Amino acid sequence: MQPTDINRLRGLPIEEVAKRLGVGISRHQALCPFHDDSHPSLHFSEKRNTFKCFVCGAHGSSIDLAMRVLAKNFTEACQWLADEHNIIIATTPTTTDTEKKGNTTFDPARYLPYIDHPTLSPKARQFLYDQREIDPRVAQWCRLSSWKDKKGVNWLFIPYFDIEGKLIGVQNRNLDYRKDKPDATGAPRFRFPRGCKCAIYNLPVLKMLKKDEPLFITEGTSDCWAMLSSGHKAIAIPSATALGRDGRMTLRQFTDNYGPLNLHMYPDADIPGEKLYLELVALATELKSCITRHSLPYGCKDFAEYFISKHQNNIQLS
């Protein structure tokens, strides 16, 4: 795990992490889960982004909190945080001689069979079409495929392309992953081979934009598929925690060549989603573009959930 990944996980809002761990917070305080507490003695500092119990002495960062509450080691706690917040931690499968020698350059040729002949297993079809209500044409456009590893874990193969359609990276999503049993498969929710250049998902759609046509920016691939299925052109930021330098540069180069963008966004209903939106507002100013904010209905945590609720009720999205 890279230091930059660890820093991103430590930077997750401490109170947001605590809530996802089931800790009830009121006015930056909570009953301490680490001792028999009848009066809130666990305090959270938004400024330092830390927690501390003034009775038992428990303290630390978001990673420390996850380790203690979940009784996990450092690596396991980091993976849990990454899965919960859709942060993709780079991993390098050591399956070839070049990788064993330390060469972590992304090799597109390894993945071309999945691109040239994409197939979806029943498990993948259930996930995409039954659970997520994704239009099959979107799966075809995005060249989604599936595979099963030697341990029997089912994976969804998600390719990333540059604006010209060249394969630049791969994301694998664990289709057997369960939030209530995250260790059941022994594999993380996401795998993202080292060497990939995956700052933005679905870049080829940029060249299809007409002048002033809305372009939606979503958080994660699932939201992007939902937005595409609703009839809008969309790209996605793989992780809600940061757009990254490569993503900024890609959008700058595009606007330099083709002009301003008409950006739209449904920020996720959480702190990372709000931070990403504010980051994009600043970037839109640099790009001499505009960005319009759309609000999710109460109770919907992200656009994919909103899309599913509307799609099941046969209501047209605006």
N, C-alpha and C positions, 0 to 999 in steps of 0.2 A: 504494500500500500504506500502510495506516494505522500510526502509531507503536505503537498497542496490539498490532497483529498482529506487528510486528517484535519487540516486547518478549516476546511469548508464545513466539516461535521461539527467541529468545536464552535464554529460560528453560528450554528443553527440557534434560533431564539430559544432560550432555556425554558421559558414558560410554555411555549408551543410544544416542546419535547415532553415536558412534564405532563401536559394534558393528554398527549398521545399515549403516555405510560399509565394513564388512569389516575393521576394525582390531581385532586380537586384544589384549585387555587382561587383565593379571594383576596384582593388587595395585596398581591405579591406575597401571600403567605399560604401555608398549607399544613395539614397534620403530617408529621414526619412519618414516612413508611418504614423507617429503619429502627424505630423503637416504639414502645407503647406510649403513644402521644394522645393526650386528651385536650390539649390547648395548642393551637398552631405555633409550632416552633421552627418550622422550615421556612426560610426566607429566600426570596429570589431577587437578585440585583439585575435590572435591565441594563444598567450602565456597564457593569462588568461582565454580564451574561453568565452568571454563576449562581449556584445555590449553596446554602449553608444552614445547618441545624445548630441552634444555639444551646441545645441540650446534649445531644449525643456527639456533636462535632462533625457529622457527615458534611462534606463540602466538595465542590469541584465544578467541572464543565458539563456540557450536555452529554458528552461521552461517559463521564464518570457517573452521571445520574442513570443513564441507560444500563451501565454495567451493574450498578448496585440494585436497581429495581428488578431487572430481569435475571440477575445472577449469571451474567455472561462474562467471558473474558474480553479483553480489549478489542480483538479482531471481530469477535461475534457481535459485540455492541455496535461497533462501527458499521458492520454490514446491516444490522437491524435499522440503524438510523438512516443509512443510505436507501434502503428499501422503502421505509416509511415516507421519506421526503423525495423520492424519485431522483436521487443522486446516483449517477452511474460511476462506479469505481472501476478504474482500468485494471484488467487482469490479463495475463499473458499465458495462454495454454502452451505448455512445452511439448509440442507434438512433432516438431520437425527438427532436423539437425541444425538448421540455421538458428532456430529459437533457442536450442540448447547451448549454442555458442554465444548467446547473448544478443543476437540480432533481433530487434523488436520492430523492424520496419514492416508496415502493413503491406501484405501481398494480396492484391485483388484477385489474382489468378486462382487462389485457393477457393474462392467463394463463387466463381463464375457459374459452376453447375447449378447452384441455387438460383442464380439470377436468370440463366438461360432457360431453365426448366423448373419454374416454381411450382411446388405442390403443397397442398395443405392437408394435414392429417385430420381425422374426425375431431380430435382434441382441439386443434387449431381452429377448425370451422365452428365448433361450438363456442369457443372463446370470442371469435370475431363476429360471427353472424347471430348467435343466440344471446350471448351475454352482452356484447357491445353494440349490437344492432347495426354493424357496419355494412355499407353497400358493397356487394361483391366486386363492383367495378373499381372501388377504391383500393381493395386488396390487390387487384390486378395492376392498377396504375403504380402502386407503391412496391410492387414485385415482392409481396410477402410470401414467405415459404415456411416450412417447418422441418424439424429433424429430431431424432432421439439419440441421446448419448449412450455410452456403454453401460451406464448404471440404470438405464431405462427412464431417465428424466426427459420429458417432452419440452422442446424449445421452439419458440417462434423466432424465425430469422427475419431481421429487419435491416435492409440495406440502406445506406446513406449515399447519395450521389451529389456531385457538384452541379453547378448551373448547367453545364454542358451534358450532363447525364453520365459522367464517369464515376465509377464506384470508388468511394474514398473511405468508407468505413462500414462497420457492421455492429449492430446491437442484437443481442440474444435475450429473449424474455422467457423466464421459467414459467411454463404453463401449468406446472404442478405445484407452484408455490402457494402456500396458504398463510394468511396473516395470523391465524390462530395457532398454526404450527409451523413457524418459519424454518425450523431445523429438520422438518420431516424428510426432505429430499437430500439434505446435505449440500445443497447448491444455493447460491444467492438468487434473488429475484431477477437481477439483470447481470449480463456479462458483456463487457465492452473491450475487445482486444486492444492492447496497447499499440500505438502507432496509427490509430484511426484519426481522421480529421473530421469530427462529427459535431461541429459547433451548431449547425442548423440542419434540421430535417426537412426534406422535400424541396430542396432548392430548385430543381428543374421547373417548378411551377412559376417561378419568377419570369421566365421568358414567355409565358403564356398570358401575362397580364396585359390588359388594354389600358390606355391612358385613364388615370383617375379611378380605375377599378379597385374596389376594396381588397386588401390583403390582410387576412387575419393572422395574428401571431398567437400561437397556443403554447401551453406548457406540457411538454411530453408528447410522444407519438400517439397515444390513445385519443387525446383531445384533438390532435390534427386529423386523425381518421374520421372522428365524429364531425368535425367542421367540414371536411371534404364531402362527407356523406350528406350533409345538410345543403350542399350546393354551392359552397363558398370556396374560393381559393385560399390556401393556408400553408404556412410553414410552422415549424415547431422548434422551441428551445428545449433540448433534451433534459436539462435540469433547471428547476425553477430558481436555483440559488444563484445563478450567474449566466450572463450571455457569453462572456469570454471575449478575448481579444480577436480570435479568428472570426467569430460571428460578427463582431462589429466591423472588421475589415471587409468581410464579404458584402455586407449591406452598403458600406461606403462605396466600394468599387462598383456595385450595381447602380446606385443612384448617380454616381459620377458619369456612368455610361448611358443610362436610360432615363434619368430624371427622378424627381421626388416620388415617394410612395404614399399611398393613402392607407395608412395602417389602422387596424382595429384590434381590440383585445377584450376578452372576458378573463380578468385576473382570477386565479384560484382564490377561494375564500379562506385564505390563511396569510400569515405574515410573509413567508417567502414569495407568495404570489403578488402581494402588494409591493414588495421591494423590487421584484422584477419589472412590474408595471412602471414604477417610478424611474427605474434605470432606462426603460425604453422611451419614456417621455423625454429624458435628457438626450438620448441618442437621436430621437426624431428631430429635435431642434438642430443637432449637428448635421443631419441629413437634409435639412430644409424640407422636411416632410411633416405631415400631420398624423396624429394618433387619436382615435376615438375610443373611449372606454365604454364597455357594456357591462351591466351588472347582472350577476347570477341571481336567480330567485332565492329567497330564504330557504335554507336546508340543502341546497346543492353545493357540493364542495368544489366541483370543477365543471368544465363545459361538457365533458363526456357524460357525466351524470345528468346534466340538464338535457342533453340531446336524447338520452335514453328515455327520460320521463316524457319528453315531448313526442318522440317517435312512437312510443307505445300508445299514446293517446291520439295519434294521427293529427298533431297540431303543427302547422307550418312555422318553422323558426324564422325570425326576422334577421 
